[in-house]
Amino acid sequence: MSTRQQDSGPANPAKRVGASSSARPAPPDSGTRPLPPRPAVTTRQVATPSVAQVVTRETEEANDPISRIRRALNETMAELRKVTWPTPNELRNLTIVVIGLSAFVGLTLGLLDAIFALIIQLITGTATK
């Protein structure tokens, strides 16, 4: 929200848009004083390559198999550095959980298979030896 939208009180030269908080209101007999000059903003010119240079460079790298392999390995190593590896204790506990859940799912599916096989036998009237 801009200062102009927030200010609902009487006109105050110190609250004008662009005025700094250190600006003092003008004396009542002289009118308003101009704002102090703003410091010059310096910008640093950065040499950017042209679009043709960037496109040509990426195309050359994309066609070079060694560069592609090197870039893939560098990106893979960068991603592996970001990984939070489990501690040995966490690894042991999670391994136990995975083995336990796998056994539970295996037993449940085996039981359901036996039940459905029995139901099919009763419906079709066939018996297995």
N, C-alpha and C positions, 0 to 999 in steps of 0.2 A: 504494500500500500504506500503510495507516495505521501510526502509531507503535506502536499496540498489537500489530499483527501482526509488526512488525519486532523488538520487544523480546523476547528470549528469556532474558535474564539476570534477576538478582534484582530485586525491586521497587525502583524508584528514583523518588522523588517528582519529580525534575527531568524525568523522561521521561514523565510522565503526559500523556494526550491533553489538549491545550489549554494546557499549561504552556509558558511562554516559555523560550528557551535561557538567559536571564540569571537564572532563578530558582535560588536556592541551596538545597541540601538543609537540612532543619531540623536543629537540634542534637539529638543523640541523647537528651537528657534531657527535652525539652519536647514531643515528639511532632511532628506535622506542622503547618506553618503554612499558613494559607489563601493562595491565589494573590492577587497584587495585582490590583486592579480594572482592567478593560479600559477603554481610553478610549472615550468615547461616539462612536458612528458617526453622522455627520450625513448625511442624504440630502437632495438637492435635489429639490423638487417641480417637475415639468415639466408644464405645461399641455398636455394632449393633447386633440385634438378628438374628439368623440364619433363613433361609427361612422356615424350618420346624416349628420353633416356631411361626413365623408370621402366617403361614397357619393354624396351629392348633388353635391359639388364635382366628382368624377371624371365623373359622368354629364353635368353641364353642360359640362365641357371636352370630353368625347368627342363631344357633339352639335354643338359649335361648329367649323365647318370651318377657320376661321382659326387657332384654337388647335391643332387637330390638325396643320395644315401647319407651324406654327411649332415645335411639339414635335418633329415628324419632322425638320425641318431642324436643330434644336439637337442631336438625338440623332445625326444623320448627321455633323455637324461634330465632335461629341465623339469619335465612332469614328475619324474621319479624323485627329484629333490623336494617336491612339494608334498609328497605322500607322508602321512603320519603313520608310522609303522607301529604295530602292537608290541607291547612288552611280552617277554616270555610267559609271564603269568596269564596275561590276557589271551595269548595264543593258545595255551593249554586249555583254559576254560572254554573258549569258543570252539575248539576242536571237539571237546566233550559234548557240547551242545549240538553240534552238527551231527556227530555220530549217533547221539541219542534220538534226535529228531528223525534221522534217516531210518533207524531201526523201528521207531514208532510208525512211520508212514508205511514201511515195508510190511509190518505185521497187520496194519489196518487194511491195506490193499489185498493182502493174502486172505484175510478173513472175509472181506467183501466178495472176493472171487469165489471162495468156497460156498458162501451163501447163495450167490447168484447161480452157480453151477447146480446146486441142489434144487433151486426154484425151477430152473430150466428142465431138469430131470423129471420133476413132479408134473410139469405142464406137458411135456412130450411123452411121458410114460416110459422113457428108456432108463435102464439101470446100467451102471458101469460096474465092472468087477473089481 
